[in-house]
């Protein structure tokens, strides 16, 4: 299932992946469409126990709350970004929130 999700990623997820892949943010490694329990998370840094989710138009907020509670219970932090925050590209606000979550200040050259 994770492989299928990687192949058919919406534009918002592709934009976030361009930012997070290949350790582009201060060497922080993220994995894409990673199975965790009965869920598949959009992006995860196992080292920082951080999950980054790109919420498209089909996200169910009640189910997301249940899912986030389970993920938090497993010791992960979850950052969610809406389509309007990403809007086809990951902007400075997104970068700042992710870097804050991993405990490093954002770099101007990102």
Jmol script that loads the backbone (N, CA, C; Angstrom):
load data "model"
ATOM      1  N   UNK A   1       0.819  -1.192   0.000  1.00  0.00           N
ATOM      2  CA  UNK A   1       0.000   0.000   0.000  1.00  0.00           C
ATOM      3  C   UNK A   1       0.869   1.265   0.000  1.00  0.00           C
ATOM      4  N   UNK A   2       1.927   1.275   0.820  1.00  0.00           N
ATOM      5  CA  UNK A   2       2.808   2.445   0.886  1.00  0.00           C
ATOM      6  C   UNK A   2       3.433   2.721  -0.476  1.00  0.00           C
ATOM      7  N   UNK A   3       3.816   1.691  -1.185  1.00  0.00           N
ATOM      8  CA  UNK A   3       4.413   1.850  -2.512  1.00  0.00           C
ATOM      9  C   UNK A   3       3.419   2.503  -3.471  1.00  0.00           C
ATOM     10  N   UNK A   4       2.163   2.072  -3.425  1.00  0.00           N
ATOM     11  CA  UNK A   4       1.123   2.662  -4.272  1.00  0.00           C
ATOM     12  C   UNK A   4       0.912   4.129  -3.925  1.00  0.00           C
ATOM     13  N   UNK A   5       0.902   4.446  -2.642  1.00  0.00           N
ATOM     14  CA  UNK A   5       0.726   5.835  -2.223  1.00  0.00           C
ATOM     15  C   UNK A   5       1.892   6.703  -2.701  1.00  0.00           C
ATOM     16  N   UNK A   6       3.100   6.160  -2.694  1.00  0.00           N
ATOM     17  CA  UNK A   6       4.261   6.918  -3.181  1.00  0.00           C
ATOM     18  C   UNK A   6       4.127   7.218  -4.672  1.00  0.00           C
ATOM     19  N   UNK A   7       3.653   6.244  -5.416  1.00  0.00           N
ATOM     20  CA  UNK A   7       3.517   6.422  -6.873  1.00  0.00           C
ATOM     21  C   UNK A   7       2.416   7.408  -7.242  1.00  0.00           C
ATOM     22  N   UNK A   8       1.374   7.489  -6.435  1.00  0.00           N
ATOM     23  CA  UNK A   8       0.206   8.318  -6.759  1.00  0.00           C
ATOM     24  C   UNK A   8       0.068   9.507  -5.821  1.00  0.00           C
ATOM     25  N   UNK A   9       1.159  10.106  -5.438  1.00  0.00           N
ATOM     26  CA  UNK A   9       1.134  11.208  -4.469  1.00  0.00           C
ATOM     27  C   UNK A   9       0.520  12.463  -5.080  1.00  0.00           C
ATOM     28  N   UNK A  10      -0.332  13.152  -4.310  1.00  0.00           N
ATOM     29  CA  UNK A  10      -0.878  14.423  -4.787  1.00  0.00           C
ATOM     30  C   UNK A  10       0.215  15.503  -4.844  1.00  0.00           C
ATOM     31  N   UNK A  11      -0.085  16.599  -5.507  1.00  0.00           N
ATOM     32  CA  UNK A  11       0.894  17.679  -5.703  1.00  0.00           C
ATOM     33  C   UNK A  11       1.439  18.210  -4.384  1.00  0.00           C
ATOM     34  N   UNK A  12       0.598  18.309  -3.357  1.00  0.00           N
ATOM     35  CA  UNK A  12       1.068  18.842  -2.073  1.00  0.00           C
ATOM     36  C   UNK A  12       2.115  17.934  -1.449  1.00  0.00           C
ATOM     37  N   UNK A  13       1.906  16.635  -1.524  1.00  0.00           N
ATOM     38  CA  UNK A  13       2.888  15.697  -0.977  1.00  0.00           C
ATOM     39  C   UNK A  13       4.172  15.728  -1.788  1.00  0.00           C
ATOM     40  N   UNK A  14       4.052  15.836  -3.106  1.00  0.00           N
ATOM     41  CA  UNK A  14       5.259  15.923  -3.942  1.00  0.00           C
ATOM     42  C   UNK A  14       6.060  17.176  -3.610  1.00  0.00           C
ATOM     43  N   UNK A  15       5.368  18.297  -3.359  1.00  0.00           N
ATOM     44  CA  UNK A  15       6.057  19.545  -3.001  1.00  0.00           C
ATOM     45  C   UNK A  15       6.792  19.396  -1.675  1.00  0.00           C
ATOM     46  N   UNK A  16       6.139  18.788  -0.692  1.00  0.00           N
ATOM     47  CA  UNK A  16       6.800  18.570   0.592  1.00  0.00           C
ATOM     48  C   UNK A  16       7.979  17.612   0.451  1.00  0.00           C
ATOM     49  N   UNK A  17       7.820  16.589  -0.347  1.00  0.00           N
ATOM     50  CA  UNK A  17       8.885  15.617  -0.520  1.00  0.00           C
ATOM     51  C   UNK A  17      10.123  16.262  -1.149  1.00  0.00           C
ATOM     52  N   UNK A  18       9.930  17.200  -2.082  1.00  0.00           N
ATOM     53  CA  UNK A  18      11.069  17.908  -2.676  1.00  0.00           C
ATOM     54  C   UNK A  18      11.872  18.632  -1.600  1.00  0.00           C
ATOM     55  N   UNK A  19      11.190  19.104  -0.589  1.00  0.00           N
ATOM     56  CA  UNK A  19      11.855  19.802   0.513  1.00  0.00           C
ATOM     57  C   UNK A  19      12.553  18.826   1.461  1.00  0.00           C
ATOM     58  N   UNK A  20      11.893  17.704   1.768  1.00  0.00           N
ATOM     59  CA  UNK A  20      12.371  16.804   2.824  1.00  0.00           C
ATOM     60  C   UNK A  20      13.336  15.724   2.355  1.00  0.00           C
ATOM     61  N   UNK A  21      13.340  15.402   1.086  1.00  0.00           N
ATOM     62  CA  UNK A  21      14.136  14.258   0.607  1.00  0.00           C
ATOM     63  C   UNK A  21      15.623  14.553   0.605  1.00  0.00           C
ATOM     64  N   UNK A  22      16.399  13.493   0.560  1.00  0.00           N
ATOM     65  CA  UNK A  22      17.860  13.565   0.439  1.00  0.00           C
ATOM     66  C   UNK A  22      18.528  14.391   1.535  1.00  0.00           C
ATOM     67  N   UNK A  23      17.933  14.394   2.725  1.00  0.00           N
ATOM     68  CA  UNK A  23      18.521  15.105   3.880  1.00  0.00           C
ATOM     69  C   UNK A  23      18.770  16.587   3.588  1.00  0.00           C
ATOM     70  N   UNK A  24      17.868  17.215   2.841  1.00  0.00           N
ATOM     71  CA  UNK A  24      18.039  18.607   2.420  1.00  0.00           C
ATOM     72  C   UNK A  24      17.910  19.610   3.553  1.00  0.00           C
ATOM     73  N   UNK A  25      17.202  19.277   4.601  1.00  0.00           N
ATOM     74  CA  UNK A  25      17.048  20.195   5.732  1.00  0.00           C
ATOM     75  C   UNK A  25      18.028  19.818   6.828  1.00  0.00           C
ATOM     76  N   UNK A  26      19.187  20.411   6.784  1.00  0.00           N
ATOM     77  CA  UNK A  26      20.228  20.201   7.800  1.00  0.00           C
ATOM     78  C   UNK A  26      20.538  18.729   8.042  1.00  0.00           C
ATOM     79  N   UNK A  27      20.456  17.915   7.009  1.00  0.00           N
ATOM     80  CA  UNK A  27      20.823  16.517   7.140  1.00  0.00           C
ATOM     81  C   UNK A  27      19.793  15.635   7.818  1.00  0.00           C
ATOM     82  N   UNK A  28      18.600  16.156   8.071  1.00  0.00           N
ATOM     83  CA  UNK A  28      17.558  15.359   8.719  1.00  0.00           C
ATOM     84  C   UNK A  28      16.981  14.374   7.702  1.00  0.00           C
ATOM     85  N   UNK A  29      17.023  13.088   8.053  1.00  0.00           N
ATOM     86  CA  UNK A  29      16.517  12.052   7.146  1.00  0.00           C
ATOM     87  C   UNK A  29      15.027  11.849   7.356  1.00  0.00           C
ATOM     88  N   UNK A  30      14.285  11.938   6.257  1.00  0.00           N
ATOM     89  CA  UNK A  30      12.857  11.642   6.260  1.00  0.00           C
ATOM     90  C   UNK A  30      12.603  10.471   5.329  1.00  0.00           C
ATOM     91  N   UNK A  31      11.640   9.671   5.692  1.00  0.00           N
ATOM     92  CA  UNK A  31      11.151   8.596   4.834  1.00  0.00           C
ATOM     93  C   UNK A  31       9.753   8.975   4.384  1.00  0.00           C
ATOM     94  N   UNK A  32       9.363   8.454   3.246  1.00  0.00           N
ATOM     95  CA  UNK A  32       8.081   8.818   2.629  1.00  0.00           C
ATOM     96  C   UNK A  32       7.128   7.634   2.650  1.00  0.00           C
ATOM     97  N   UNK A  33       5.849   7.903   2.950  1.00  0.00           N
ATOM     98  CA  UNK A  33       4.798   6.871   2.982  1.00  0.00           C
ATOM     99  C   UNK A  33       5.280   5.659   3.771  1.00  0.00           C
ATOM    100  N   UNK A  34       5.494   5.875   5.042  1.00  0.00           N
ATOM    101  CA  UNK A  34       6.084   4.884   5.930  1.00  0.00           C
ATOM    102  C   UNK A  34       4.993   4.195   6.749  1.00  0.00           C
ATOM    103  N   UNK A  35       4.895   2.857   6.688  1.00  0.00           N
ATOM    104  CA  UNK A  35       3.908   2.139   7.495  1.00  0.00           C
ATOM    105  C   UNK A  35       4.283   2.177   8.977  1.00  0.00           C
ATOM    106  N   UNK A  36       3.316   2.516   9.809  1.00  0.00           N
ATOM    107  CA  UNK A  36       3.538   2.601  11.252  1.00  0.00           C
ATOM    108  C   UNK A  36       2.271   2.100  11.935  1.00  0.00           C
ATOM    109  N   UNK A  37       2.349   0.926  12.535  1.00  0.00           N
ATOM    110  CA  UNK A  37       1.152   0.314  13.103  1.00  0.00           C
ATOM    111  C   UNK A  37       0.178   0.030  11.973  1.00  0.00           C
ATOM    112  N   UNK A  38      -1.070   0.411  12.150  1.00  0.00           N
ATOM    113  CA  UNK A  38      -2.067   0.196  11.097  1.00  0.00           C
ATOM    114  C   UNK A  38      -2.213   1.422  10.194  1.00  0.00           C
ATOM    115  N   UNK A  39      -1.281   2.358  10.292  1.00  0.00           N
ATOM    116  CA  UNK A  39      -1.333   3.592   9.510  1.00  0.00           C
ATOM    117  C   UNK A  39      -0.144   3.674   8.553  1.00  0.00           C
ATOM    118  N   UNK A  40      -0.281   4.538   7.563  1.00  0.00           N
ATOM    119  CA  UNK A  40       0.837   4.892   6.690  1.00  0.00           C
ATOM    120  C   UNK A  40       0.966   6.402   6.806  1.00  0.00           C
ATOM    121  N   UNK A  41       2.115   6.862   7.319  1.00  0.00           N
ATOM    122  CA  UNK A  41       2.322   8.297   7.504  1.00  0.00           C
ATOM    123  C   UNK A  41       2.989   8.876   6.261  1.00  0.00           C
ATOM    124  N   UNK A  42       2.698  10.145   5.962  1.00  0.00           N
ATOM    125  CA  UNK A  42       3.236  10.771   4.755  1.00  0.00           C
ATOM    126  C   UNK A  42       4.755  10.839   4.808  1.00  0.00           C
ATOM    127  N   UNK A  43       5.306  11.453   5.864  1.00  0.00           N
ATOM    128  CA  UNK A  43       6.750  11.608   6.004  1.00  0.00           C
ATOM    129  C   UNK A  43       7.121  11.402   7.462  1.00  0.00           C
ATOM    130  N   UNK A  44       8.266  10.762   7.688  1.00  0.00           N
ATOM    131  CA  UNK A  44       8.677  10.498   9.064  1.00  0.00           C
ATOM    132  C   UNK A  44      10.193  10.617   9.196  1.00  0.00           C
ATOM    133  N   UNK A  45      10.621  11.249  10.274  1.00  0.00           N
ATOM    134  CA  UNK A  45      12.019  11.225  10.689  1.00  0.00           C
ATOM    135  C   UNK A  45      12.055  10.355  11.938  1.00  0.00           C
ATOM    136  N   UNK A  46      12.553   9.156  11.786  1.00  0.00           N
ATOM    137  CA  UNK A  46      12.588   8.229  12.919  1.00  0.00           C
ATOM    138  C   UNK A  46      13.522   8.745  14.010  1.00  0.00           C
ATOM    139  N   UNK A  47      14.640   9.317  13.617  1.00  0.00           N
ATOM    140  CA  UNK A  47      15.607   9.830  14.589  1.00  0.00           C
ATOM    141  C   UNK A  47      14.992  10.919  15.470  1.00  0.00           C
ATOM    142  N   UNK A  48      14.211  11.808  14.872  1.00  0.00           N
ATOM    143  CA  UNK A  48      13.596  12.911  15.621  1.00  0.00           C
ATOM    144  C   UNK A  48      12.175  12.592  16.090  1.00  0.00           C
ATOM    145  N   UNK A  49      11.702  11.397  15.763  1.00  0.00           N
ATOM    146  CA  UNK A  49      10.352  10.951  16.141  1.00  0.00           C
ATOM    147  C   UNK A  49       9.321  11.997  15.716  1.00  0.00           C
ATOM    148  N   UNK A  50       9.457  12.438  14.465  1.00  0.00           N
ATOM    149  CA  UNK A  50       8.618  13.486  13.904  1.00  0.00           C
ATOM    150  C   UNK A  50       7.919  12.984  12.651  1.00  0.00           C
ATOM    151  N   UNK A  51       6.615  13.222  12.600  1.00  0.00           N
ATOM    152  CA  UNK A  51       5.803  12.865  11.439  1.00  0.00           C
ATOM    153  C   UNK A  51       5.292  14.158  10.829  1.00  0.00           C
ATOM    154  N   UNK A  52       5.404  14.264   9.507  1.00  0.00           N
ATOM    155  CA  UNK A  52       4.900  15.431   8.778  1.00  0.00           C
ATOM    156  C   UNK A  52       3.801  14.936   7.846  1.00  0.00           C
ATOM    157  N   UNK A  53       2.624  15.515   7.984  1.00  0.00           N
ATOM    158  CA  UNK A  53       1.461  15.109   7.193  1.00  0.00           C
ATOM    159  C   UNK A  53       1.010  16.244   6.289  1.00  0.00           C
ATOM    160  N   UNK A  54       0.733  15.923   5.039  1.00  0.00           N
ATOM    161  CA  UNK A  54       0.157  16.866   4.080  1.00  0.00           C
ATOM    162  C   UNK A  54      -1.323  16.528   3.973  1.00  0.00           C
ATOM    163  N   UNK A  55      -2.156  17.377   4.546  1.00  0.00           N
ATOM    164  CA  UNK A  55      -3.598  17.116   4.556  1.00  0.00           C
ATOM    165  C   UNK A  55      -4.238  17.633   3.282  1.00  0.00           C
ATOM    166  N   UNK A  56      -4.686  16.724   2.483  1.00  0.00           N
ATOM    167  CA  UNK A  56      -5.400  17.097   1.261  1.00  0.00           C
ATOM    168  C   UNK A  56      -6.877  17.311   1.549  1.00  0.00           C
ATOM    169  N   UNK A  57      -7.659  17.449   0.503  1.00  0.00           N
ATOM    170  CA  UNK A  57      -9.084  17.733   0.674  1.00  0.00           C
ATOM    171  C   UNK A  57      -9.890  16.548   1.217  1.00  0.00           C
ATOM    172  N   UNK A  58      -9.306  15.367   1.239  1.00  0.00           N
ATOM    173  CA  UNK A  58     -10.056  14.175   1.635  1.00  0.00           C
ATOM    174  C   UNK A  58      -9.754  13.706   3.046  1.00  0.00           C
ATOM    175  N   UNK A  59      -9.120  14.530   3.853  1.00  0.00           N
ATOM    176  CA  UNK A  59      -8.802  14.129   5.219  1.00  0.00           C
ATOM    177  C   UNK A  59     -10.027  14.273   6.106  1.00  0.00           C
ATOM    178  N   UNK A  60     -10.235  13.269   6.927  1.00  0.00           N
ATOM    179  CA  UNK A  60     -11.334  13.235   7.890  1.00  0.00           C
ATOM    180  C   UNK A  60     -10.763  13.688   9.232  1.00  0.00           C
ATOM    181  N   UNK A  61     -11.183  14.863   9.708  1.00  0.00           N
ATOM    182  CA  UNK A  61     -10.586  15.432  10.917  1.00  0.00           C
ATOM    183  C   UNK A  61     -10.805  14.544  12.145  1.00  0.00           C
ATOM    184  N   UNK A  62     -11.943  13.877  12.254  1.00  0.00           N
ATOM    185  CA  UNK A  62     -12.171  12.982  13.398  1.00  0.00           C
ATOM    186  C   UNK A  62     -11.205  11.795  13.357  1.00  0.00           C
ATOM    187  N   UNK A  63     -11.048  11.221  12.184  1.00  0.00           N
ATOM    188  CA  UNK A  63     -10.129  10.089  12.043  1.00  0.00           C
ATOM    189  C   UNK A  63      -8.687  10.552  12.272  1.00  0.00           C
ATOM    190  N   UNK A  64      -8.361  11.762  11.809  1.00  0.00           N
ATOM    191  CA  UNK A  64      -7.021  12.310  12.021  1.00  0.00           C
ATOM    192  C   UNK A  64      -6.728  12.480  13.506  1.00  0.00           C
ATOM    193  N   UNK A  65      -7.725  12.922  14.282  1.00  0.00           N
ATOM    194  CA  UNK A  65      -7.533  13.078  15.730  1.00  0.00           C
ATOM    195  C   UNK A  65      -7.228  11.737  16.384  1.00  0.00           C
ATOM    196  N   UNK A  66      -7.968  10.715  15.994  1.00  0.00           N
ATOM    197  CA  UNK A  66      -7.752   9.364  16.531  1.00  0.00           C
ATOM    198  C   UNK A  66      -6.359   8.854  16.139  1.00  0.00           C
ATOM    199  N   UNK A  67      -6.017   9.055  14.893  1.00  0.00           N
ATOM    200  CA  UNK A  67      -4.719   8.627  14.368  1.00  0.00           C
ATOM    201  C   UNK A  67      -3.578   9.365  15.074  1.00  0.00           C
ATOM    202  N   UNK A  68      -3.713  10.688  15.204  1.00  0.00           N
ATOM    203  CA  UNK A  68      -2.685  11.485  15.875  1.00  0.00           C
ATOM    204  C   UNK A  68      -2.528  11.080  17.336  1.00  0.00           C
ATOM    205  N   UNK A  69      -3.621  10.748  17.992  1.00  0.00           N
ATOM    206  CA  UNK A  69      -3.561  10.314  19.389  1.00  0.00           C
ATOM    207  C   UNK A  69      -2.761   9.013  19.487  1.00  0.00           C
ATOM    208  N   UNK A  70      -3.001   8.087  18.571  1.00  0.00           N
ATOM    209  CA  UNK A  70      -2.257   6.833  18.589  1.00  0.00           C
ATOM    210  C   UNK A  70      -0.771   7.087  18.327  1.00  0.00           C
ATOM    211  N   UNK A  71      -0.475   7.919  17.307  1.00  0.00           N
ATOM    212  CA  UNK A  71       0.916   8.214  16.962  1.00  0.00           C
ATOM    213  C   UNK A  71       1.629   8.924  18.109  1.00  0.00           C
ATOM    214  N   UNK A  72       0.950   9.857  18.758  1.00  0.00           N
ATOM    215  CA  UNK A  72       1.511  10.563  19.910  1.00  0.00           C
ATOM    216  C   UNK A  72       1.761   9.584  21.053  1.00  0.00           C
ATOM    217  N   UNK A  73       0.841   8.658  21.247  1.00  0.00           N
ATOM    218  CA  UNK A  73       1.007   7.634  22.266  1.00  0.00           C
ATOM    219  C   UNK A  73       2.218   6.742  22.021  1.00  0.00           C
ATOM    220  N   UNK A  74       2.649   6.666  20.767  1.00  0.00           N
ATOM    221  CA  UNK A  74       3.833   5.882  20.418  1.00  0.00           C
ATOM    222  C   UNK A  74       5.117   6.713  20.527  1.00  0.00           C
ATOM    223  N   UNK A  75       4.966   7.976  20.959  1.00  0.00           N
ATOM    224  CA  UNK A  75       6.131   8.830  21.162  1.00  0.00           C
ATOM    225  C   UNK A  75       6.503   9.711  19.986  1.00  0.00           C
ATOM    226  N   UNK A  76       5.613   9.860  19.015  1.00  0.00           N
ATOM    227  CA  UNK A  76       5.875  10.694  17.854  1.00  0.00           C
ATOM    228  C   UNK A  76       5.179  12.042  17.998  1.00  0.00           C
ATOM    229  N   UNK A  77       5.769  13.061  17.371  1.00  0.00           N
ATOM    230  CA  UNK A  77       5.113  14.366  17.235  1.00  0.00           C
ATOM    231  C   UNK A  77       4.592  14.443  15.813  1.00  0.00           C
ATOM    232  N   UNK A  78       3.433  15.060  15.642  1.00  0.00           N
ATOM    233  CA  UNK A  78       2.814  15.128  14.319  1.00  0.00           C
ATOM    234  C   UNK A  78       2.630  16.590  13.922  1.00  0.00           C
ATOM    235  N   UNK A  79       3.154  16.942  12.761  1.00  0.00           N
ATOM    236  CA  UNK A  79       2.922  18.259  12.159  1.00  0.00           C
ATOM    237  C   UNK A  79       2.006  18.061  10.968  1.00  0.00           C
ATOM    238  N   UNK A  80       0.951  18.844  10.904  1.00  0.00           N
ATOM    239  CA  UNK A  80       0.019  18.763   9.778  1.00  0.00           C
ATOM    240  C   UNK A  80       0.041  20.069   9.013  1.00  0.00           C
ATOM    241  N   UNK A  81       0.071  19.946   7.689  1.00  0.00           N
ATOM    242  CA  UNK A  81       0.022  21.113   6.817  1.00  0.00           C
ATOM    243  C   UNK A  81      -1.148  20.956   5.862  1.00  0.00           C
ATOM    244  N   UNK A  82      -1.935  22.005   5.738  1.00  0.00           N
ATOM    245  CA  UNK A  82      -3.074  21.981   4.817  1.00  0.00           C
ATOM    246  C   UNK A  82      -2.595  22.310   3.406  1.00  0.00           C
ATOM    247  N   UNK A  83      -3.454  22.058   2.428  1.00  0.00           N
ATOM    248  CA  UNK A  83      -3.128  22.402   1.044  1.00  0.00           C
ATOM    249  C   UNK A  83      -2.800  23.878   0.902  1.00  0.00           C
ATOM    250  N   UNK A  84      -3.545  24.724   1.614  1.00  0.00           N
ATOM    251  CA  UNK A  84      -3.312  26.161   1.482  1.00  0.00           C
ATOM    252  C   UNK A  84      -1.944  26.567   2.039  1.00  0.00           C
ATOM    253  N   UNK A  85      -1.431  25.834   3.018  1.00  0.00           N
ATOM    254  CA  UNK A  85      -0.105  26.140   3.559  1.00  0.00           C
ATOM    255  C   UNK A  85       0.999  25.718   2.593  1.00  0.00           C
ATOM    256  N   UNK A  86       0.752  24.665   1.848  1.00  0.00           N
ATOM    257  CA  UNK A  86       1.764  24.143   0.922  1.00  0.00           C
ATOM    258  C   UNK A  86       1.574  24.774  -0.458  1.00  0.00           C
ATOM    259  N   UNK A  87       0.341  24.732  -0.956  1.00  0.00           N
ATOM    260  CA  UNK A  87      -0.048  25.393  -2.205  1.00  0.00           C
ATOM    261  C   UNK A  87       0.904  25.101  -3.362  1.00  0.00           C
ATOM    262  N   UNK A  88       1.218  23.814  -3.566  1.00  0.00           N
ATOM    263  CA  UNK A  88       2.058  23.420  -4.687  1.00  0.00           C
ATOM    264  C   UNK A  88       3.551  23.568  -4.443  1.00  0.00           C
ATOM    265  N   UNK A  89       3.920  24.220  -3.342  1.00  0.00           N
ATOM    266  CA  UNK A  89       5.332  24.371  -3.001  1.00  0.00           C
ATOM    267  C   UNK A  89       5.415  24.544  -1.490  1.00  0.00           C
ATOM    268  N   UNK A  90       6.518  24.146  -0.941  1.00  0.00           N
ATOM    269  CA  UNK A  90       6.699  24.311   0.503  1.00  0.00           C
ATOM    270  C   UNK A  90       7.367  25.662   0.731  1.00  0.00           C
ATOM    271  N   UNK A  91       6.714  26.538   1.465  1.00  0.00           N
ATOM    272  CA  UNK A  91       7.270  27.871   1.653  1.00  0.00           C
ATOM    273  C   UNK A  91       8.001  27.993   2.988  1.00  0.00           C
ATOM    274  N   UNK A  92       8.476  29.173   3.268  1.00  0.00           N
ATOM    275  CA  UNK A  92       9.301  29.437   4.449  1.00  0.00           C
ATOM    276  C   UNK A  92       8.600  29.044   5.749  1.00  0.00           C
ATOM    277  N   UNK A  93       7.287  29.276   5.858  1.00  0.00           N
ATOM    278  CA  UNK A  93       6.565  28.932   7.094  1.00  0.00           C
ATOM    279  C   UNK A  93       6.599  27.429   7.352  1.00  0.00           C
ATOM    280  N   UNK A  94       6.467  26.642   6.304  1.00  0.00           N
ATOM    281  CA  UNK A  94       6.522  25.186   6.439  1.00  0.00           C
ATOM    282  C   UNK A  94       7.923  24.762   6.883  1.00  0.00           C
ATOM    283  N   UNK A  95       8.936  25.293   6.226  1.00  0.00           N
ATOM    284  CA  UNK A  95      10.322  24.966   6.572  1.00  0.00           C
ATOM    285  C   UNK A  95      10.604  25.326   8.031  1.00  0.00           C
ATOM    286  N   UNK A  96      10.158  26.514   8.448  1.00  0.00           N
ATOM    287  CA  UNK A  96      10.389  26.972   9.815  1.00  0.00           C
ATOM    288  C   UNK A  96       9.748  26.040  10.831  1.00  0.00           C
ATOM    289  N   UNK A  97       8.515  25.614  10.584  1.00  0.00           N
ATOM    290  CA  UNK A  97       7.835  24.715  11.526  1.00  0.00           C
ATOM    291  C   UNK A  97       8.525  23.365  11.610  1.00  0.00           C
ATOM    292  N   UNK A  98       8.952  22.822  10.478  1.00  0.00           N
ATOM    293  CA  UNK A  98       9.630  21.524  10.491  1.00  0.00           C
ATOM    294  C   UNK A  98      10.961  21.642  11.226  1.00  0.00           C
ATOM    295  N   UNK A  99      11.739  22.677  10.927  1.00  0.00           N
ATOM    296  CA  UNK A  99      13.038  22.834  11.567  1.00  0.00           C
ATOM    297  C   UNK A  99      12.889  23.107  13.064  1.00  0.00           C
ATOM    298  N   UNK A 100      11.872  23.847  13.453  1.00  0.00           N
ATOM    299  CA  UNK A 100      11.604  24.060  14.876  1.00  0.00           C
ATOM    300  C   UNK A 100      11.324  22.740  15.572  1.00  0.00           C
ATOM    301  N   UNK A 101      10.573  21.896  14.908  1.00  0.00           N
ATOM    302  CA  UNK A 101      10.203  20.615  15.502  1.00  0.00           C
ATOM    303  C   UNK A 101      11.413  19.698  15.682  1.00  0.00           C
ATOM    304  N   UNK A 102      12.402  19.808  14.816  1.00  0.00           N
ATOM    305  CA  UNK A 102      13.584  18.966  14.981  1.00  0.00           C
ATOM    306  C   UNK A 102      14.635  19.654  15.839  1.00  0.00           C
ATOM    307  N   UNK A 103      14.332  20.860  16.291  1.00  0.00           N
ATOM    308  CA  UNK A 103      15.221  21.532  17.231  1.00  0.00           C
ATOM    309  C   UNK A 103      16.382  22.260  16.616  1.00  0.00           C
ATOM    310  N   UNK A 104      16.263  22.593  15.341  1.00  0.00           N
ATOM    311  CA  UNK A 104      17.322  23.331  14.661  1.00  0.00           C
ATOM    312  C   UNK A 104      16.724  24.569  14.025  1.00  0.00           C
ATOM    313  N   UNK A 105      17.426  25.698  14.067  1.00  0.00           N
ATOM    314  CA  UNK A 105      16.919  26.904  13.422  1.00  0.00           C
ATOM    315  C   UNK A 105      16.952  26.724  11.911  1.00  0.00           C
ATOM    316  N   UNK A 106      15.975  27.283  11.190  1.00  0.00           N
ATOM    317  CA  UNK A 106      15.991  27.176   9.737  1.00  0.00           C
ATOM    318  C   UNK A 106      17.163  27.945   9.140  1.00  0.00           C
ATOM    319  N   UNK A 107      17.670  27.460   8.037  1.00  0.00           N
ATOM    320  CA  UNK A 107      18.789  28.100   7.354  1.00  0.00           C
ATOM    321  C   UNK A 107      18.255  28.990   6.245  1.00  0.00           C
ATOM    322  N   UNK A 108      18.846  30.145   6.069  1.00  0.00           N
ATOM    323  CA  UNK A 108      18.415  31.073   5.017  1.00  0.00           C
ATOM    324  C   UNK A 108      18.620  30.451   3.647  1.00  0.00           C
ATOM    325  N   UNK A 109      19.615  29.617   3.487  1.00  0.00           N
ATOM    326  CA  UNK A 109      19.936  29.048   2.186  1.00  0.00           C
ATOM    327  C   UNK A 109      19.119  27.843   1.787  1.00  0.00           C
ATOM    328  N   UNK A 110      18.044  27.529   2.495  1.00  0.00           N
ATOM    329  CA  UNK A 110      17.237  26.337   2.166  1.00  0.00           C
ATOM    330  C   UNK A 110      16.399  26.603   0.954  1.00  0.00           C
TER     331      UNK A 110
END
end "model"
wireframe off; spacefill off
backbone 0.3
color backbone group
